[in-house]
Amino acid sequence: MKRIFKALLILIVVGAVAGEAFAADVTLYVTRHGKTMFNTVHRAQGWADTPLTPAGVEVAQKLGRGLKTIPFIAVWSSDAGRARETAQLVMQAWKAPLPLNERRELREVGFGLYEGDLNNNMLNDAAHELGFASDTALMEAYGKGKVHVDRIIDAIRQAEASGTPALRGIKSAGMAESYQQVAKRMVDSLTEIAQQARQQGGGNVLVVTHGLAITALLQALGDTSLNQTLDNASVTRLRYTDSGEFVIESINDMSYVARGL
């Protein structure tokens, strides 16, 4: 009888431990902010910030309605106004909005002198750094998977370091970021967010950040399949396991926005 009781006790303890491990899994819903004024006029927008357009507000609200049945335990955003506003609009549809936490490390790539310049000017200079004739040729290569985001970000930084044609005579302040800088801060930040959520017992976390930063994150996690710009309010879902690894479950998913129509 004692042996049976002891065996049952062991099963209960093992089951409880397994249950805790399962509960400790964290799912991060990493979303790009809604469309902004600079997005609309095709200008570089890294650490610079512009407000959401009416279309950007609308898509954020749709995302919120599409996510409202998912029980979230925390919400994070970068410290950029466009990310903060998107997160706030998303939670408007929820019965119980959560406190909004901000992290500087979730910012978009810093473009230095290119901030506010036309995207074409920035990408054209990057293209020349990489041996392409134009920004169009560079983006075609990106679309075919021949060039990945790490090389593009580093080429922008290299071009910025020598000054841009549009801003002759203005020297770089060294604020354009490298791919490694962006990838490291994104991975480190999301790891800290996930670990904090795990300490709460696991669950779902919304993280509102930026398109190129998310793309850099994905490559840092070993995925180079993305060869297009992430859609505004799209969701890239990551699962952080109890073994401390990220598993990519979906990329650029617009189904949550579609649910909120």
CORCORWO-V316995 format. One record per residue. SS is DSSP state (alpha for helix, beta for strand, coil for the rest). Layout:
SS / SS
This chain:
coil / alpha / alpha / alpha / alpha / alpha / alpha / alpha / alpha / alpha / alpha / alpha / alpha / alpha / alpha / alpha / alpha / alpha / alpha / alpha / alpha / alpha / alpha / coil / coil / beta / beta / beta / beta / beta / beta / beta / coil / coil / coil / beta / alpha / alpha / alpha / alpha / coil / coil / beta / coil / coil / coil / coil / coil / coil / coil / coil / beta / coil / alpha / alpha / alpha / alpha / alpha / alpha / alpha / alpha / alpha / alpha / alpha / alpha / alpha / alpha / coil / coil / coil / coil / beta / beta / beta / beta / beta / beta / beta / coil / coil / alpha / alpha / alpha / alpha / alpha / alpha / alpha / alpha / alpha / alpha / alpha / coil / coil / coil / coil / coil / coil / coil / coil / beta / beta / beta / beta / alpha / alpha / alpha / coil / coil / coil / coil / coil / alpha / alpha / alpha / coil / coil / coil / beta / alpha / alpha / alpha / alpha / alpha / alpha / alpha / alpha / alpha / alpha / alpha / coil / coil / coil / coil / coil / alpha / alpha / alpha / alpha / alpha / alpha / alpha / alpha / alpha / coil / coil / coil / coil / coil / alpha / alpha / alpha / alpha / alpha / alpha / alpha / alpha / alpha / alpha / alpha / alpha / alpha / coil / coil / coil / alpha / alpha / alpha / coil / coil / coil / coil / coil / coil / coil / coil / coil / coil / coil / alpha / alpha / alpha / alpha / alpha / alpha / alpha / alpha / alpha / alpha / alpha / alpha / alpha / alpha / alpha / alpha / alpha / alpha / alpha / alpha / alpha / coil / coil / coil / beta / beta / beta / beta / beta / beta / beta / coil / alpha / alpha / alpha / alpha / alpha / alpha / alpha / alpha / alpha / alpha / coil / coil / coil / coil / coil / coil / coil / coil / coil / coil / coil / coil / coil / coil / beta / beta / beta / beta / beta / beta / coil / coil / coil / coil / coil / beta / beta / beta / beta / beta / beta / beta / beta / coil / alpha / alpha / alpha / alpha / alpha / coil / coil
